[in-house]
Amino acid sequence: MKYLNPKRSIKPQKVIKVLKEHGQEVTYEQAELILDFMYKFGQIAIEQYVVKDEKGDENRTQ
């Protein structure tokens, strides 16, 4: 699997290193999938936050 976004500040090698420090070994391909998931999850969270903000949702946690 090719690393798709060179602008990302966290690289698969960093994921491998951090997880290994916590006793979890992953392959380069698994690290890429983890990063893809985390970035997509982050984008969704930001989009939901912005939509709630545009609607004037006052129940949002500050």
Secondary structure, 3 states (H helix, E strand, C coil): CCCCCCCCCCCHHHHHHHHHHCCCCCCHHHHHHHHHHHHHHHHHHHHHHHHHHHHCCCCCCC
